[in-house]
């Protein structure tokens, strides 16, 4: 759950039929989470490249609200 004091328009890279939310890295870094981590995701990079989306250093990020 993302809690924000102001409504913000989410920057995203496109529609995702697999249920994942795809954000730009710059927007992801603006979000406030207690714990944030990311891992390299070659499958995601290849998927985005096949859709003609520039795929340089794409990662999968996970976050949670508490320890």
PDB file of N, CA, C and O in Angstrom:
ATOM      1  N   UNK A   1       0.842  -1.173   0.000  1.00  0.00           N
ATOM      2  CA  UNK A   1       0.000   0.000   0.000  1.00  0.00           C
ATOM      3  C   UNK A   1       0.887   1.235   0.000  1.00  0.00           C
ATOM      4  O   UNK A   1       1.795   1.346   0.823  1.00  0.00           O
ATOM      5  N   UNK A   2       0.638   2.140  -0.894  1.00  0.00           N
ATOM      6  CA  UNK A   2       1.390   3.385  -0.970  1.00  0.00           C
ATOM      7  C   UNK A   2       0.577   4.466  -0.276  1.00  0.00           C
ATOM      8  O   UNK A   2      -0.567   4.730  -0.646  1.00  0.00           O
ATOM      9  N   UNK A   3       1.173   5.085   0.727  1.00  0.00           N
ATOM     10  CA  UNK A   3       0.497   6.153   1.452  1.00  0.00           C
ATOM     11  C   UNK A   3       1.171   7.459   1.079  1.00  0.00           C
ATOM     12  O   UNK A   3       2.389   7.592   1.198  1.00  0.00           O
ATOM     13  N   UNK A   4       0.395   8.404   0.635  1.00  0.00           N
ATOM     14  CA  UNK A   4       0.942   9.685   0.219  1.00  0.00           C
ATOM     15  C   UNK A   4       0.061  10.804   0.751  1.00  0.00           C
ATOM     16  O   UNK A   4      -1.159  10.663   0.837  1.00  0.00           O
ATOM     17  N   UNK A   5       0.694  11.918   1.108  1.00  0.00           N
ATOM     18  CA  UNK A   5      -0.080  13.057   1.589  1.00  0.00           C
ATOM     19  C   UNK A   5      -0.696  13.832   0.431  1.00  0.00           C
ATOM     20  O   UNK A   5      -1.644  14.592   0.626  1.00  0.00           O
ATOM     21  N   UNK A   6      -0.164  13.646  -0.763  1.00  0.00           N
ATOM     22  CA  UNK A   6      -0.722  14.313  -1.938  1.00  0.00           C
ATOM     23  C   UNK A   6      -0.906  13.291  -3.047  1.00  0.00           C
ATOM     24  O   UNK A   6      -0.136  12.337  -3.166  1.00  0.00           O
ATOM     25  N   UNK A   7      -1.925  13.501  -3.847  1.00  0.00           N
ATOM     26  CA  UNK A   7      -2.150  12.608  -4.987  1.00  0.00           C
ATOM     27  C   UNK A   7      -1.086  12.892  -6.041  1.00  0.00           C
ATOM     28  O   UNK A   7      -0.782  14.048  -6.335  1.00  0.00           O
ATOM     29  N   UNK A   8      -0.527  11.830  -6.603  1.00  0.00           N
ATOM     30  CA  UNK A   8       0.491  11.987  -7.627  1.00  0.00           C
ATOM     31  C   UNK A   8       0.135  11.113  -8.816  1.00  0.00           C
ATOM     32  O   UNK A   8      -0.429  10.031  -8.654  1.00  0.00           O
ATOM     33  N   UNK A   9       0.461  11.578  -9.998  1.00  0.00           N
ATOM     34  CA  UNK A   9       0.267  10.773 -11.200  1.00  0.00           C
ATOM     35  C   UNK A   9       1.435   9.805 -11.292  1.00  0.00           C
ATOM     36  O   UNK A   9       2.592  10.218 -11.220  1.00  0.00           O
ATOM     37  N   UNK A  10       1.143   8.536 -11.449  1.00  0.00           N
ATOM     38  CA  UNK A  10       2.192   7.524 -11.512  1.00  0.00           C
ATOM     39  C   UNK A  10       2.742   7.437 -12.929  1.00  0.00           C
ATOM     40  O   UNK A  10       1.991   7.302 -13.895  1.00  0.00           O
ATOM     41  N   UNK A  11       4.073   7.518 -13.039  1.00  0.00           N
ATOM     42  CA  UNK A  11       4.739   7.342 -14.319  1.00  0.00           C
ATOM     43  C   UNK A  11       4.946   5.844 -14.517  1.00  0.00           C
ATOM     44  O   UNK A  11       5.523   5.181 -13.655  1.00  0.00           O
ATOM     45  N   UNK A  12       4.491   5.317 -15.619  1.00  0.00           N
ATOM     46  CA  UNK A  12       4.655   3.889 -15.847  1.00  0.00           C
ATOM     47  C   UNK A  12       5.130   3.648 -17.274  1.00  0.00           C
ATOM     48  O   UNK A  12       5.001   4.519 -18.133  1.00  0.00           O
ATOM     49  N   UNK A  13       5.680   2.459 -17.523  1.00  0.00           N
ATOM     50  CA  UNK A  13       6.229   2.168 -18.839  1.00  0.00           C
ATOM     51  C   UNK A  13       5.211   1.577 -19.791  1.00  0.00           C
ATOM     52  O   UNK A  13       5.470   1.513 -20.993  1.00  0.00           O
ATOM     53  N   UNK A  14       4.068   1.145 -19.299  1.00  0.00           N
ATOM     54  CA  UNK A  14       3.053   0.607 -20.189  1.00  0.00           C
ATOM     55  C   UNK A  14       2.152  -0.392 -19.498  1.00  0.00           C
ATOM     56  O   UNK A  14       2.326  -0.693 -18.317  1.00  0.00           O
ATOM     57  N   UNK A  15       1.188  -0.901 -20.243  1.00  0.00           N
ATOM     58  CA  UNK A  15       0.228  -1.857 -19.720  1.00  0.00           C
ATOM     59  C   UNK A  15       0.911  -3.187 -19.437  1.00  0.00           C
ATOM     60  O   UNK A  15       1.774  -3.626 -20.198  1.00  0.00           O
ATOM     61  N   UNK A  16       0.524  -3.819 -18.349  1.00  0.00           N
ATOM     62  CA  UNK A  16       1.083  -5.111 -17.979  1.00  0.00           C
ATOM     63  C   UNK A  16      -0.053  -6.096 -17.745  1.00  0.00           C
ATOM     64  O   UNK A  16      -0.858  -5.910 -16.832  1.00  0.00           O
ATOM     65  N   UNK A  17      -0.124  -7.139 -18.561  1.00  0.00           N
ATOM     66  CA  UNK A  17      -1.185  -8.135 -18.415  1.00  0.00           C
ATOM     67  C   UNK A  17      -0.854  -9.172 -17.350  1.00  0.00           C
ATOM     68  O   UNK A  17      -1.702 -10.001 -17.019  1.00  0.00           O
ATOM     69  N   UNK A  18       0.368  -9.143 -16.803  1.00  0.00           N
ATOM     70  CA  UNK A  18       0.778 -10.152 -15.823  1.00  0.00           C
ATOM     71  C   UNK A  18       0.539  -9.724 -14.380  1.00  0.00           C
ATOM     72  O   UNK A  18       0.891 -10.458 -13.456  1.00  0.00           O
ATOM     73  N   UNK A  19      -0.053  -8.548 -14.170  1.00  0.00           N
ATOM     74  CA  UNK A  19      -0.375  -8.115 -12.818  1.00  0.00           C
ATOM     75  C   UNK A  19       0.697  -7.288 -12.134  1.00  0.00           C
ATOM     76  O   UNK A  19       0.471  -6.783 -11.034  1.00  0.00           O
ATOM     77  N   UNK A  20       1.855  -7.136 -12.753  1.00  0.00           N
ATOM     78  CA  UNK A  20       2.913  -6.332 -12.158  1.00  0.00           C
ATOM     79  C   UNK A  20       2.705  -4.865 -12.497  1.00  0.00           C
ATOM     80  O   UNK A  20       2.169  -4.530 -13.553  1.00  0.00           O
ATOM     81  N   UNK A  21       3.128  -4.009 -11.606  1.00  0.00           N
ATOM     82  CA  UNK A  21       3.101  -2.573 -11.855  1.00  0.00           C
ATOM     83  C   UNK A  21       4.489  -2.185 -12.317  1.00  0.00           C
ATOM     84  O   UNK A  21       5.475  -2.493 -11.648  1.00  0.00           O
ATOM     85  N   UNK A  22       4.577  -1.521 -13.439  1.00  0.00           N
ATOM     86  CA  UNK A  22       5.877  -1.127 -13.970  1.00  0.00           C
ATOM     87  C   UNK A  22       6.003   0.387 -13.875  1.00  0.00           C
ATOM     88  O   UNK A  22       5.224   1.130 -14.471  1.00  0.00           O
ATOM     89  N   UNK A  23       6.992   0.824 -13.118  1.00  0.00           N
ATOM     90  CA  UNK A  23       7.251   2.248 -12.926  1.00  0.00           C
ATOM     91  C   UNK A  23       8.604   2.592 -13.504  1.00  0.00           C
ATOM     92  O   UNK A  23       9.459   1.722 -13.673  1.00  0.00           O
ATOM     93  N   UNK A  24       8.795   3.858 -13.807  1.00  0.00           N
ATOM     94  CA  UNK A  24      10.140   4.281 -14.161  1.00  0.00           C
ATOM     95  C   UNK A  24      10.997   4.214 -12.902  1.00  0.00           C
ATOM     96  O   UNK A  24      10.485   4.348 -11.790  1.00  0.00           O
ATOM     97  N   UNK A  25      12.284   4.008 -13.074  1.00  0.00           N
ATOM     98  CA  UNK A  25      13.181   3.929 -11.925  1.00  0.00           C
ATOM     99  C   UNK A  25      13.176   5.253 -11.158  1.00  0.00           C
ATOM    100  O   UNK A  25      13.210   5.269  -9.928  1.00  0.00           O
ATOM    101  N   UNK A  26      13.134   6.353 -11.894  1.00  0.00           N
ATOM    102  CA  UNK A  26      13.122   7.670 -11.245  1.00  0.00           C
ATOM    103  C   UNK A  26      11.904   7.818 -10.337  1.00  0.00           C
ATOM    104  O   UNK A  26      12.022   8.333  -9.225  1.00  0.00           O
ATOM    105  N   UNK A  27      10.733   7.372 -10.798  1.00  0.00           N
ATOM    106  CA  UNK A  27       9.540   7.477  -9.962  1.00  0.00           C
ATOM    107  C   UNK A  27       9.626   6.528  -8.778  1.00  0.00           C
ATOM    108  O   UNK A  27       9.262   6.895  -7.660  1.00  0.00           O
ATOM    109  N   UNK A  28      10.105   5.308  -9.013  1.00  0.00           N
ATOM    110  CA  UNK A  28      10.244   4.341  -7.926  1.00  0.00           C
ATOM    111  C   UNK A  28      11.104   4.918  -6.798  1.00  0.00           C
ATOM    112  O   UNK A  28      10.789   4.734  -5.622  1.00  0.00           O
ATOM    113  N   UNK A  29      12.177   5.608  -7.151  1.00  0.00           N
ATOM    114  CA  UNK A  29      13.075   6.183  -6.143  1.00  0.00           C
ATOM    115  C   UNK A  29      12.402   7.289  -5.335  1.00  0.00           C
ATOM    116  O   UNK A  29      12.845   7.597  -4.228  1.00  0.00           O
ATOM    117  N   UNK A  30      11.353   7.882  -5.863  1.00  0.00           N
ATOM    118  CA  UNK A  30      10.635   8.932  -5.137  1.00  0.00           C
ATOM    119  C   UNK A  30       9.676   8.369  -4.089  1.00  0.00           C
ATOM    120  O   UNK A  30       9.277   9.082  -3.168  1.00  0.00           O
ATOM    121  N   UNK A  31       9.305   7.096  -4.224  1.00  0.00           N
ATOM    122  CA  UNK A  31       8.357   6.489  -3.291  1.00  0.00           C
ATOM    123  C   UNK A  31       9.029   6.216  -1.950  1.00  0.00           C
ATOM    124  O   UNK A  31      10.208   5.865  -1.893  1.00  0.00           O
ATOM    125  N   UNK A  32       8.268   6.382  -0.880  1.00  0.00           N
ATOM    126  CA  UNK A  32       8.823   6.200   0.458  1.00  0.00           C
ATOM    127  C   UNK A  32       8.415   4.842   1.020  1.00  0.00           C
ATOM    128  O   UNK A  32       7.233   4.582   1.247  1.00  0.00           O
ATOM    129  N   UNK A  33       9.401   3.985   1.241  1.00  0.00           N
ATOM    130  CA  UNK A  33       9.195   2.674   1.842  1.00  0.00           C
ATOM    131  C   UNK A  33      10.265   2.463   2.896  1.00  0.00           C
ATOM    132  O   UNK A  33      11.385   2.954   2.755  1.00  0.00           O
ATOM    133  N   UNK A  34       9.930   1.740   3.945  1.00  0.00           N
ATOM    134  CA  UNK A  34      10.925   1.413   4.963  1.00  0.00           C
ATOM    135  C   UNK A  34      12.006   0.499   4.419  1.00  0.00           C
ATOM    136  O   UNK A  34      13.189   0.691   4.698  1.00  0.00           O
ATOM    137  N   UNK A  35      11.604  -0.489   3.649  1.00  0.00           N
ATOM    138  CA  UNK A  35      12.538  -1.472   3.101  1.00  0.00           C
ATOM    139  C   UNK A  35      12.336  -1.537   1.596  1.00  0.00           C
ATOM    140  O   UNK A  35      11.213  -1.686   1.115  1.00  0.00           O
ATOM    141  N   UNK A  36      13.422  -1.424   0.866  1.00  0.00           N
ATOM    142  CA  UNK A  36      13.353  -1.463  -0.589  1.00  0.00           C
ATOM    143  C   UNK A  36      14.562  -2.240  -1.093  1.00  0.00           C
ATOM    144  O   UNK A  36      15.677  -2.037  -0.611  1.00  0.00           O
ATOM    145  N   UNK A  37      14.352  -3.113  -2.041  1.00  0.00           N
ATOM    146  CA  UNK A  37      15.471  -3.837  -2.631  1.00  0.00           C
ATOM    147  C   UNK A  37      15.166  -4.103  -4.096  1.00  0.00           C
ATOM    148  O   UNK A  37      14.008  -4.066  -4.512  1.00  0.00           O
ATOM    149  N   UNK A  38      16.186  -4.366  -4.859  1.00  0.00           N
ATOM    150  CA  UNK A  38      15.986  -4.682  -6.268  1.00  0.00           C
ATOM    151  C   UNK A  38      16.987  -5.752  -6.684  1.00  0.00           C
ATOM    152  O   UNK A  38      18.070  -5.862  -6.110  1.00  0.00           O
ATOM    153  N   UNK A  39      16.616  -6.531  -7.681  1.00  0.00           N
ATOM    154  CA  UNK A  39      17.500  -7.565  -8.207  1.00  0.00           C
ATOM    155  C   UNK A  39      17.469  -7.490  -9.729  1.00  0.00           C
ATOM    156  O   UNK A  39      16.469  -7.072 -10.312  1.00  0.00           O
ATOM    157  N   UNK A  40      18.556  -7.891 -10.367  1.00  0.00           N
ATOM    158  CA  UNK A  40      18.592  -7.917 -11.829  1.00  0.00           C
ATOM    159  C   UNK A  40      17.570  -8.918 -12.339  1.00  0.00           C
ATOM    160  O   UNK A  40      17.408  -9.994 -11.763  1.00  0.00           O
ATOM    161  N   UNK A  41      16.892  -8.574 -13.401  1.00  0.00           N
ATOM    162  CA  UNK A  41      15.854  -9.436 -13.956  1.00  0.00           C
ATOM    163  C   UNK A  41      16.037  -9.517 -15.469  1.00  0.00           C
ATOM    164  O   UNK A  41      15.473  -8.718 -16.217  1.00  0.00           O
ATOM    165  N   UNK A  42      16.834 -10.493 -15.911  1.00  0.00           N
ATOM    166  CA  UNK A  42      17.114 -10.629 -17.341  1.00  0.00           C
ATOM    167  C   UNK A  42      15.872 -10.978 -18.144  1.00  0.00           C
ATOM    168  O   UNK A  42      15.732 -10.534 -19.284  1.00  0.00           O
ATOM    169  N   UNK A  43      14.966 -11.766 -17.571  1.00  0.00           N
ATOM    170  CA  UNK A  43      13.732 -12.118 -18.284  1.00  0.00           C
ATOM    171  C   UNK A  43      12.898 -10.864 -18.554  1.00  0.00           C
ATOM    172  O   UNK A  43      12.335 -10.714 -19.639  1.00  0.00           O
ATOM    173  N   UNK A  44      12.819  -9.972 -17.576  1.00  0.00           N
ATOM    174  CA  UNK A  44      12.087  -8.718 -17.765  1.00  0.00           C
ATOM    175  C   UNK A  44      12.771  -7.866 -18.822  1.00  0.00           C
ATOM    176  O   UNK A  44      12.103  -7.282 -19.674  1.00  0.00           O
ATOM    177  N   UNK A  45      14.095  -7.789 -18.775  1.00  0.00           N
ATOM    178  CA  UNK A  45      14.842  -7.008 -19.764  1.00  0.00           C
ATOM    179  C   UNK A  45      14.557  -7.524 -21.173  1.00  0.00           C
ATOM    180  O   UNK A  45      14.316  -6.737 -22.089  1.00  0.00           O
ATOM    181  N   UNK A  46      14.584  -8.850 -21.347  1.00  0.00           N
ATOM    182  CA  UNK A  46      14.320  -9.445 -22.659  1.00  0.00           C
ATOM    183  C   UNK A  46      12.873  -9.211 -23.102  1.00  0.00           C
ATOM    184  O   UNK A  46      12.613  -8.949 -24.276  1.00  0.00           O
ATOM    185  N   UNK A  47      11.944  -9.307 -22.161  1.00  0.00           N
ATOM    186  CA  UNK A  47      10.532  -9.063 -22.483  1.00  0.00           C
ATOM    187  C   UNK A  47      10.326  -7.630 -22.963  1.00  0.00           C
ATOM    188  O   UNK A  47       9.645  -7.396 -23.961  1.00  0.00           O
ATOM    189  N   UNK A  48      10.911  -6.683 -22.255  1.00  0.00           N
ATOM    190  CA  UNK A  48      10.758  -5.281 -22.640  1.00  0.00           C
ATOM    191  C   UNK A  48      11.442  -5.006 -23.971  1.00  0.00           C
ATOM    192  O   UNK A  48      10.912  -4.261 -24.795  1.00  0.00           O
ATOM    193  N   UNK A  49      12.608  -5.596 -24.189  1.00  0.00           N
ATOM    194  CA  UNK A  49      13.312  -5.417 -25.458  1.00  0.00           C
ATOM    195  C   UNK A  49      12.474  -5.959 -26.617  1.00  0.00           C
ATOM    196  O   UNK A  49      12.459  -5.365 -27.695  1.00  0.00           O
ATOM    197  N   UNK A  50      11.779  -7.074 -26.409  1.00  0.00           N
ATOM    198  CA  UNK A  50      10.932  -7.649 -27.463  1.00  0.00           C
ATOM    199  C   UNK A  50       9.745  -6.744 -27.782  1.00  0.00           C
ATOM    200  O   UNK A  50       9.167  -6.831 -28.866  1.00  0.00           O
ATOM    201  N   UNK A  51       9.384  -5.878 -26.841  1.00  0.00           N
ATOM    202  CA  UNK A  51       8.288  -4.923 -27.042  1.00  0.00           C
ATOM    203  C   UNK A  51       8.809  -3.568 -27.517  1.00  0.00           C
ATOM    204  O   UNK A  51       8.077  -2.579 -27.549  1.00  0.00           O
ATOM    205  N   UNK A  52      10.093  -3.546 -27.884  1.00  0.00           N
ATOM    206  CA  UNK A  52      10.746  -2.319 -28.381  1.00  0.00           C
ATOM    207  C   UNK A  52      10.831  -1.226 -27.321  1.00  0.00           C
ATOM    208  O   UNK A  52      10.859  -0.039 -27.649  1.00  0.00           O
ATOM    209  N   UNK A  53      10.871  -1.626 -26.046  1.00  0.00           N
ATOM    210  CA  UNK A  53      11.062  -0.684 -24.945  1.00  0.00           C
ATOM    211  C   UNK A  53      12.543  -0.712 -24.601  1.00  0.00           C
ATOM    212  O   UNK A  53      13.078  -1.786 -24.328  1.00  0.00           O
ATOM    213  N   UNK A  54      13.230   0.437 -24.604  1.00  0.00           N
ATOM    214  CA  UNK A  54      14.657   0.436 -24.281  1.00  0.00           C
ATOM    215  C   UNK A  54      14.895  -0.273 -22.947  1.00  0.00           C
ATOM    216  O   UNK A  54      14.391   0.156 -21.910  1.00  0.00           O
ATOM    217  N   UNK A  55      15.652  -1.340 -22.983  1.00  0.00           N
ATOM    218  CA  UNK A  55      15.838  -2.173 -21.793  1.00  0.00           C
ATOM    219  C   UNK A  55      17.303  -2.194 -21.399  1.00  0.00           C
ATOM    220  O   UNK A  55      18.053  -3.083 -21.800  1.00  0.00           O
ATOM    221  N   UNK A  56      17.693  -1.230 -20.629  1.00  0.00           N
ATOM    222  CA  UNK A  56      19.072  -1.145 -20.151  1.00  0.00           C
ATOM    223  C   UNK A  56      19.042  -1.218 -18.639  1.00  0.00           C
ATOM    224  O   UNK A  56      18.531  -0.304 -17.991  1.00  0.00           O
ATOM    225  N   UNK A  57      19.572  -2.276 -18.066  1.00  0.00           N
ATOM    226  CA  UNK A  57      19.666  -2.407 -16.615  1.00  0.00           C
ATOM    227  C   UNK A  57      18.342  -2.486 -15.889  1.00  0.00           C
ATOM    228  O   UNK A  57      18.210  -1.918 -14.805  1.00  0.00           O
ATOM    229  N   UNK A  58      17.360  -3.168 -16.444  1.00  0.00           N
ATOM    230  CA  UNK A  58      16.062  -3.300 -15.778  1.00  0.00           C
ATOM    231  C   UNK A  58      16.171  -4.230 -14.592  1.00  0.00           C
ATOM    232  O   UNK A  58      16.923  -5.204 -14.626  1.00  0.00           O
ATOM    233  N   UNK A  59      15.432  -3.938 -13.555  1.00  0.00           N
ATOM    234  CA  UNK A  59      15.440  -4.765 -12.349  1.00  0.00           C
ATOM    235  C   UNK A  59      14.015  -5.020 -11.887  1.00  0.00           C
ATOM    236  O   UNK A  59      13.071  -4.334 -12.278  1.00  0.00           O
ATOM    237  N   UNK A  60      13.897  -6.024 -11.047  1.00  0.00           N
ATOM    238  CA  UNK A  60      12.644  -6.273 -10.351  1.00  0.00           C
ATOM    239  C   UNK A  60      12.821  -5.726  -8.948  1.00  0.00           C
ATOM    240  O   UNK A  60      13.812  -6.037  -8.286  1.00  0.00           O
ATOM    241  N   UNK A  61      11.893  -4.928  -8.488  1.00  0.00           N
ATOM    242  CA  UNK A  61      12.007  -4.325  -7.162  1.00  0.00           C
ATOM    243  C   UNK A  61      10.911  -4.861  -6.260  1.00  0.00           C
ATOM    244  O   UNK A  61       9.788  -5.113  -6.697  1.00  0.00           O
ATOM    245  N   UNK A  62      11.256  -5.027  -5.015  1.00  0.00           N
ATOM    246  CA  UNK A  62      10.282  -5.486  -4.030  1.00  0.00           C
ATOM    247  C   UNK A  62      10.349  -4.534  -2.837  1.00  0.00           C
ATOM    248  O   UNK A  62      11.413  -4.024  -2.485  1.00  0.00           O
ATOM    249  N   UNK A  63       9.211  -4.314  -2.241  1.00  0.00           N
ATOM    250  CA  UNK A  63       9.192  -3.443  -1.071  1.00  0.00           C
ATOM    251  C   UNK A  63       8.151  -3.941  -0.090  1.00  0.00           C
ATOM    252  O   UNK A  63       7.251  -4.705  -0.438  1.00  0.00           O
ATOM    253  N   UNK A  64       8.294  -3.498   1.122  1.00  0.00           N
ATOM    254  CA  UNK A  64       7.318  -3.847   2.154  1.00  0.00           C
ATOM    255  C   UNK A  64       7.239  -2.713   3.156  1.00  0.00           C
ATOM    256  O   UNK A  64       8.150  -1.890   3.253  1.00  0.00           O
ATOM    257  N   UNK A  65       6.153  -2.674   3.894  1.00  0.00           N
ATOM    258  CA  UNK A  65       5.916  -1.560   4.815  1.00  0.00           C
ATOM    259  C   UNK A  65       6.645  -1.714   6.132  1.00  0.00           C
ATOM    260  O   UNK A  65       7.019  -0.712   6.741  1.00  0.00           O
ATOM    261  N   UNK A  66       6.860  -2.930   6.591  1.00  0.00           N
ATOM    262  CA  UNK A  66       7.478  -3.102   7.904  1.00  0.00           C
ATOM    263  C   UNK A  66       8.473  -4.247   7.883  1.00  0.00           C
ATOM    264  O   UNK A  66       8.533  -5.020   6.928  1.00  0.00           O
ATOM    265  N   UNK A  67       9.257  -4.343   8.955  1.00  0.00           N
ATOM    266  CA  UNK A  67      10.277  -5.393   9.052  1.00  0.00           C
ATOM    267  C   UNK A  67       9.634  -6.690   9.278  1.00  0.00           C
ATOM    268  O   UNK A  67      10.318  -7.707   9.389  1.00  0.00           O
TER     269      UNK A  67
END
